[in-house]
Amino acid sequence: MSINIDNEYNNYFIGDKEVRDLLTREGDRKLEGLPNQQIDLKNLEKRIEAHSFVKEADVFRGLDGNIQVHVKQNRPIARIIRPDQDVYIDAEGTMLPLSNRYTARVIPITKSASVKPFSSNFFQDSTGQAYLALVLRIEKDEFWKAQLAQMHIDGKGMVSFLPQVGEHTIEFGRPDQLDAKFKKLMVFYKEVLPVMGWDKYKRVNVAFEDQIICE
């Protein structure tokens, strides 16, 4: 049996042993040596895909007669901080459980205590998709992924960030006009802070059109 796990994003939520256990029902039966007609490849795929962190699996028999297993993992893009149990969300907005095997380095998202916790499909409905688009934008940009340490959504749906470097809070507003807001924020980092100093401001607001408010 040959197992190949796609670690394109350096995620290690599932390993060879976990895949092999799924294929052999936790090791209570062996596949080696069984005739072809006794091996249901589609059923083996379904077993692997039942794992929370498997996006898709492909199981087939190679020309040499050996079983080939290709596994593609789900990719968490953010960690939702909740009072009961934190969860991840992937690029489609699906919630994933935490893993004892590996911790993804992704932006944590908090929400005001005065509003209800995120529902399981929040990032997939018409409102939540705008927040998902914002998180995806951060995830795909090396600078913002490194600089934005935490994202918060208040009771009115407004977004703010805490940075890795600097003592200021970034008030982003609603998750819209992403290009314009990140462009203004980059002006703040490239042109304002080098002149005024990193400790000058406690708050920067890019929520309003054609304005950067620093206090």
C-alpha positions in Angstrom: 0.0 0.0 0.0 1.4 3.4 -1.0 0.1 6.5 0.8 0.6 10.0 -0.5 -0.7 13.0 1.6 -0.7 16.4 0.0 1.0 18.9 2.4 0.8 21.8 0.0 0.0 24.3 2.9 2.3 22.6 5.5 -0.7 21.2 7.3 -0.1 17.9 9.2 -3.6 17.0 10.5 -3.4 13.4 9.3 -0.5 11.1 8.8 0.2 7.7 7.2 -0.7 5.8 10.3 -4.1 7.5 10.5 -4.9 6.8 6.9 -3.8 3.2 7.2 -6.0 2.8 10.3 -9.0 4.2 8.4 -8.4 1.8 5.6 -8.1 -1.3 7.8 -10.7 -0.3 10.4 -8.2 0.6 13.1 -6.0 -2.3 12.1 -8.6 -5.1 12.7 -8.2 -6.4 9.1 -5.5 -6.4 6.5 -5.7 -5.4 2.8 -2.5 -7.0 1.7 -2.9 -10.2 -0.1 -6.7 -9.9 -0.7 -8.1 -10.6 -4.1 -9.2 -7.6 -6.2 -12.9 -8.5 -5.9 -12.7 -8.4 -2.1 -11.5 -4.8 -2.0 -14.1 -2.0 -2.4 -12.0 1.0 -3.4 -14.9 3.4 -3.4 -15.7 2.4 0.2 -12.1 2.9 1.2 -12.3 6.4 -0.2 -15.4 7.1 1.8 -13.7 5.9 5.0 -10.8 8.3 4.5 -13.0 11.2 3.5 -15.0 10.8 6.7 -12.0 12.2 8.5 -12.6 15.9 9.5 -9.4 17.1 7.9 -9.6 15.2 4.6 -10.9 17.3 1.7 -10.8 14.4 -0.8 -9.3 11.0 -1.3 -8.4 8.9 -4.3 -7.9 5.2 -3.8 -7.0 3.0 -6.8 -4.9 -0.1 -7.8 -1.7 0.7 -9.6 -0.3 -1.3 -12.6 1.9 -3.2 -10.1 -1.2 -4.4 -8.2 -0.5 -2.2 -5.1 -3.1 0.0 -3.7 -2.4 3.7 -4.2 -3.9 6.3 -1.8 -3.8 10.0 -2.5 -5.1 12.3 0.2 -5.8 16.0 0.0 -6.2 17.8 3.4 -8.6 20.6 4.3 -6.9 23.9 4.8 -7.9 25.9 7.9 -7.6 29.7 7.3 -8.8 31.0 10.7 -9.4 29.9 14.3 -12.8 30.8 15.8 -12.4 31.6 19.5 -15.5 30.4 21.4 -16.3 30.0 25.1 -17.1 26.3 24.8 -14.6 25.0 22.2 -12.6 26.7 19.5 -12.9 25.6 15.9 -11.2 26.2 12.6 -12.9 27.4 9.4 -11.6 26.3 6.0 -11.6 28.2 2.7 -15.2 27.3 2.1 -16.4 28.5 5.5 -16.9 25.0 6.9 -16.1 24.6 10.5 -13.5 22.0 11.5 -12.6 20.7 15.0 -9.2 21.3 16.6 -6.6 18.6 16.3 -4.4 17.0 19.0 -2.0 16.2 16.2 -1.2 19.6 14.8 -2.0 23.3 15.4 -2.5 25.5 12.4 -0.9 29.0 12.5 -3.9 31.0 11.4 -5.6 34.3 12.5 -7.9 33.9 15.5 -11.3 35.5 15.3 -13.2 36.7 18.3 -16.8 38.1 18.6 -18.4 40.4 21.2 -19.7 38.6 24.2 -23.0 40.4 23.9 -23.9 38.6 20.6 -24.6 35.0 19.9 -21.7 32.7 19.0 -21.0 31.9 15.4 -23.4 29.3 14.0 -22.0 26.3 12.1 -22.9 27.9 8.8 -22.2 31.6 9.6 -19.4 31.9 7.1 -21.4 30.3 4.4 -24.5 32.4 4.4 -25.0 35.7 2.6 -23.8 37.8 5.6 -20.9 35.6 6.6 -19.4 35.3 3.2 -18.2 38.9 3.3 -16.2 38.1 6.5 -14.9 34.9 4.8 -13.7 36.9 1.8 -11.8 39.2 4.2 -10.1 36.3 6.0 -9.2 34.8 2.6 -7.7 38.1 1.5 -5.5 38.1 4.6 -4.6 34.5 4.2 -3.3 35.1 0.7 -1.2 38.1 1.5 2.1 37.4 3.2 2.4 40.9 4.8 -1.1 41.0 6.3 -1.0 37.4 7.3 2.1 38.1 9.3 1.1 41.5 10.7 -2.6 41.0 11.7 -2.5 39.0 14.9 -6.2 38.9 15.8 -9.6 39.8 14.2 -12.6 40.9 16.2 -16.2 41.3 15.1 -18.3 43.6 17.4 -22.1 43.5 18.0 -22.7 45.8 15.0 -20.7 43.6 12.6 -17.7 46.0 12.6 -14.2 44.5 12.2 -11.1 45.5 14.1 -7.6 44.0 14.2 -4.8 43.8 16.7 -1.4 43.9 15.0 1.7 41.8 15.7 3.9 44.9 15.7 2.6 48.2 17.2 0.3 49.1 20.1 -2.5 50.5 17.9 -5.9 49.0 17.1 -7.0 48.9 13.5 -10.6 49.8 12.9 -11.6 48.3 9.6 -15.3 48.7 9.7 -17.6 46.4 7.7 -15.9 43.7 5.5 -16.4 45.7 2.2 -14.2 47.7 -0.1 -11.3 45.5 0.8 -8.9 46.8 -1.9 -9.4 50.4 -0.9 -9.1 49.8 2.9 -6.0 47.7 2.7 -4.4 50.2 0.3 -5.1 53.0 2.9 -3.7 50.7 5.7 -0.6 50.1 3.7 -0.1 53.9 3.3 -0.3 54.1 7.1 2.4 51.5 7.6 4.7 52.8 4.8 4.3 56.5 5.1 2.9 57.5 8.5 4.5 55.2 11.0 8.1 55.5 9.8 7.8 59.3 10.2 5.6 59.5 13.4 6.9 56.4 15.2 5.3 53.1 16.0 4.2 54.3 19.5 2.5 57.5 18.3 -1.0 56.2 17.7 -3.4 54.0 19.6 -6.0 53.8 16.9 -6.1 53.9 13.1 -9.5 53.9 11.3 -9.8 53.1 7.6 -13.5 52.4 7.6 -14.5 55.7 5.9 -14.0 56.5 2.2 -10.9 58.4 1.3 -9.9 58.9 4.9 -7.3 57.5 7.3 -8.1 58.6 10.9 -5.2 58.3 13.4 -5.5 59.1 17.1 
